[in-house]
Amino acid sequence: MHIDIVSVLPELLESPFAHSIMKRAREKGILSVEVHHLRKWAVNAYGQVDDYQYGGGAGMVMMCEPLVNAIEELSAKRSYDEIIYLTPDGETFNQKTANYLSLKENLLLICGHYKGIDERVREHFVTREISIGDYVLSGGELPAAILVDAVGRILPGVLNDETSALFDSFQDNLLAPPVYTRPAEYRGWKVPDVLLSGDPKKIADWRHEMSVKRTEERRPDIAD
Ligand code: ADE
């Protein structure tokens, strides 16, 4: 999968893909991520990419021209399955959307700033608008990093243990069960006996039971 990201703050996106699972995905050639500085398509030598909003009001708006030129130049090189604008008024991102996007070949992510981007870019170019939650961040870079991480880690071959993503919280509309590691007893707090039993069927049943219980207690809204 290839992901292009257009941003006015590309520095914010240097670290998130340079470590751990994302690093491995890129090194294995399963995921490539390219961050493009919007100022490359600025309307003048001052690097202008935003302007005052029509109708008045505080806050700048990202202009059509740089964004459209960026989208058209990048689209000439790749055919995007989705052009995604990260915005607090988009559909709320979840595991289902991450799963869906992980099946795509090429994605283009647009990071907004200030008051957002000119509505005409949304109307004519953006195919999907995604929010990472009901709160407002100062830009779309961290949301873009979250989306790439959630999508990248479930690409086949990225995780060492291929099955492990299947047991993540939210796959199958269930939260993950509790996990424990050594020692088997710490300050008198014991690991549940069943996990030390060596009986795979019993362990699987217990984990499922815990997942269901946890989901009913904490997230009844997602329980089947
Ligand atoms: N940009 C600012 N806040 C955001 C959010 N919650 N989700 C996506 N993009 C954003």
Residues whose N, C-alpha, C, O or C-beta is under 5 A from the ligand:
A	BS01	ADE	L86 T87 P88 I130 S131 I132 G133 Y135 V136 L137 S138 G139 G140 P143
